[in-house]
């Protein structure tokens, strides 16, 4: 089982928490520094009769005011959206729910793979067994011809095995996002949103931070809920598949367990292949939308 890092509880990540508080003084300092530089530039423009400098400072001061407004909005929005995600995951940390869900998918898929490979080995051994009918022969193979089934099971296990890596990669991605999105990307984005000439990059980082921290784990929470609903009435016992007691060469002749294992793999593969792609597409789309929102400059309101 992949190691689990300590992830903050839902409520501590749904506020201007300690990780974010450490950036607040820096944000304040950046705002003051930008205002001071603009004030110096304005005084130089007045002293040197450079009207274009004065006009530039007036525009930038308005932009700084917009950035300050966004700082307040983003702090409130981070709190609100994260609380919504916690409610959607039954007041559990969405990242914790997502990683636990992926751990379950990985464990079931590993059981399916082990069952397929163990079955292939046992069927191959049994199909090679010979029984002497008389002392001088001939010999009888009880499961002659089952090598084809054995080869198919072995190929199935080898094809599905790499998808375990996909699930592990998703777990590590969620762990990284839980520790970096609101604690690193968001504060850096806010700082860049304040600095002239870097505001678009700041809006982009803020949009990415919100998409990664809010949308990405919620996709896995939804997948977890959807998977549980699909499993209701589904004729597969995920915990039973992969049990070593099922491995028998007779499965070549009575392939019921092999078919059940194949159905289980069919149920798990979309969660390891299709769903990560869907989650990535939705997250990227959300990041683009958030970026456009955080680029808004309130011109209609401030004019």
N, C-alpha and C positions, 0 to 999 in steps of 0.2 A: 504494500500500500504506500502510495506517495506520501512523503512527510507533509504535515499540515503546519503552516505558520500561524502564529497568533494574530487573528484579525480582530480589530476593535469591534465592540458591540455596536448594534445598529444605532442606538441613541447617541453615542459619542462621535460617530461619523456623520450624524445628521444635524450638526450644529457647527458653529465656528469653534472647532475643537482645538485641543492643545497643539496638534500638528500644524493647524492653520494659524493659530494665534502667534506662533513664532515668526510668521511672515508679516504680521500686521505692522510692527515697527518699521520693517524695511519698506513696506508699501507707503507708509506715512512719510518716511525720509525721502523716497523717490518723488512723491508729490511735491514736497517742500523744495527739493532740489530743482525740479523742473520749473516751479513757480519762480524761484530765485533767479535762475538763468534767464527766464523770459523777462523778468523785471530788469535785470542788468541790460539785456538786449534792447529793451524799450527805452531805457535811459540813454544808452549809446545812440539809439536812433534819434532821440530828441536832441541830443547834444550835437550830433553830426548832420541833423536835418535830413535824415533818411526816412522818408515817409513809408517806403516799402517795408522797412524793418518794423515800424510802428504798426502797420497793417497786419504784418505777419504775426506779431506778438498778440494782437487782439484776437485773431483767428485761433491761435494756439491756446490762449487762455480760455476761450470758449470750449476748445477740445479738452483741456484739462478738467474743466467743470463737468463736462460730459463723462469723462473717465471717473471722476469722483462719484457721480451719480451711479455709474455702472458698478463701482466697488460696493456701494450699499445694496444695489439690486442683486448683485451676484451673491453676496453673503446671505441675503434673505432667500434667494432662489435655491442656493445650494442646500440650505436647511430644509426648505419646503419639499423640493424634489426628492431628496434623500429620505425624508419621512414617508413620502408616497411609496417609494420603492420598498421601505420596510413594512408598510401596511400590506403591500402586495405579496410579501413573503412571510405573512403572519408574524410580524414583529421580530423576525429573525434577520440576521445580517444577510443581505442578498448574495454577497460573495461566499459566505459560509454555506448557504443553501446550494449555490451553484457548484462549488467544489465538491460538496457531499454528493450531489446528484451525479457529477462526472465520475466520482469514485465508484458509485454503484454501477454505472454503465460499464466502466472499465473492468470491474470485478466480474460482472455477468459475461462480458465478452471474453475475458480470459478463461472463464469456465467453459464457454462454448468451444474455444480454440483447443483447450486441453482435452476436452471430450473427443473432438474430431481427430486429433493426433493420436490419442490413446486407442481410439477405435480402429484407426488405420493400422496401428502397430499390431493389435490383437487379432484383427481380421487377417492380416498378412501371415501371422504366426499360425493361426488355425488353418488357413487355406493351404499352408505348406505341410500340414500334418498328414501322414499316410498310415492307413490301417491295413494289415496283412489279412486277407480273407482266409487263406490256407497257409500251411507252413512253407510251401514253395511259391506262394503268390497266387493270384495277382494282388496288387496293392490298390487300395481305394482311398481317394481324397474326399473327405466328407464335405469340404467347402471349396471344391475345385471350381475355379472361375470367379472366385470372390476377390481376386487381385484387383479387378477393375474398380470395385467398390472401395477397396483399401486405397488405391491411388487417388480416387476422387476425394476421399476424406482427407488424405494428406495434402492434396492441392488446396482444398478448402481452408484448412488450417493455416497453410503458408500464405495464402492470399489475404486472409483476414488479419493475420498477426501485425502487419505494419500499422493498422489503424489504432492499435494500442498507443503507439507513439503520438498520434494525433490527439488523443484524449489527454495524455500526459502534458503535451505542449499547451493545450487549452487550460489545464489546471495551473501551470506555471504562469501563463498570461494573466489569468484572473488574480493570482497572488500578487503579481507585479502591479497590475492596475489598482488593486485595493490599497497598495502602499504608495503609489506614485501619482495617481490622477489628481486627487484633491490636495495632496500634500506637496506636490512639486509642480506639476503642469499648470494647475489653476493659479497659484500665486505668481509664477513666472509670467503667465498670460496676463494677469492683472497689471503687473509691473510694466510689461511691454505695451499694454493698452494705454498706459499713462504717458509713455515716452513718445514725443513726436517722431514721425517717420517709421515707427514700429507698431503702430496701432493695428494695422491689418494682421500682422503676425501675432499680436496679442490676442485679437479676437479669434484667430484660428486656434491658438492653444487653448483658450477658454472653451471654445466649442468642442474640441477634441476631448478635453477633460470631462465635460459634462456628458458627452456621448459614451465615453469609456466607463465612467463611474456609475451612470444611471441606466443607460439603455442596455449596455452589454450584459451586466448580471441579470437584469430583468428578463432578457431573452432566455436565459437558462432557467430562471424561475418558472417562466411560462412553459418551457419545454418539460420541466419536471412535472408540473401540474397536468399538462397534456398527456404525458407518458403514463401517468397514473390512471387517467381517465380511459385511455386506450386499453390498458391492461385489464380493466374491469370486464369480466366475461370472456377474456381472451384465453384460448385453450392452451396456455403455455405456463408451466411452473418454472420460473427462471431459476429458483434455488435448486431445483432437482437436476437441471441439465448440467452435465459435467460430472455427475457422481461416478466414482470409479466402479461401483457395482454394476453399472450398465454396460461396461466395456466387455464385449463377448463376441467371438467370431460368428455366432448365430445371427448377429444383427445383419449380416449379409442376406440371410433368408427372411428374417422378420425385421425390416428396417424402420419400425415405428419410432424408436428412440432417435435414430439418425435423422428422420424427417422432422421430429420435434426440435432437435438441435438446429437444423437448418432454418426452421421457422423462427427460432429465437435469434439466430444470427441476422435473419432478415429484419427482425424488429429492432435490433441494436444498431445495425450499420448506418441507417439514416441519421441516428443521433451522433455518430462518430464522423460522418462524411458530409451529409447534406446540411445538417443543422449548423455546424460551424460556418459554412459558407453563407447561409442565410443570416446568421447573427452578424457576420462581418459586413454584409451588404447593408443591413439595417443600421448598424452602428456608423458606417461611413456616411450614409445618407443623413442620419441625425446630426453628425458632426458638421456637415455642410450647411444644414438648416440653422443650427446653433451659431455657426460662424457668421452667417448673414444677419442673424438677430443681434449679436453682440457688436456688429459693425455699425449699428444704427446710432446716429449722432444727435438726435432730438432737435434737429434744426427747426422743424415746424413749431416746437414748443418754446424754444429759446429765442426765436426771432420776435 
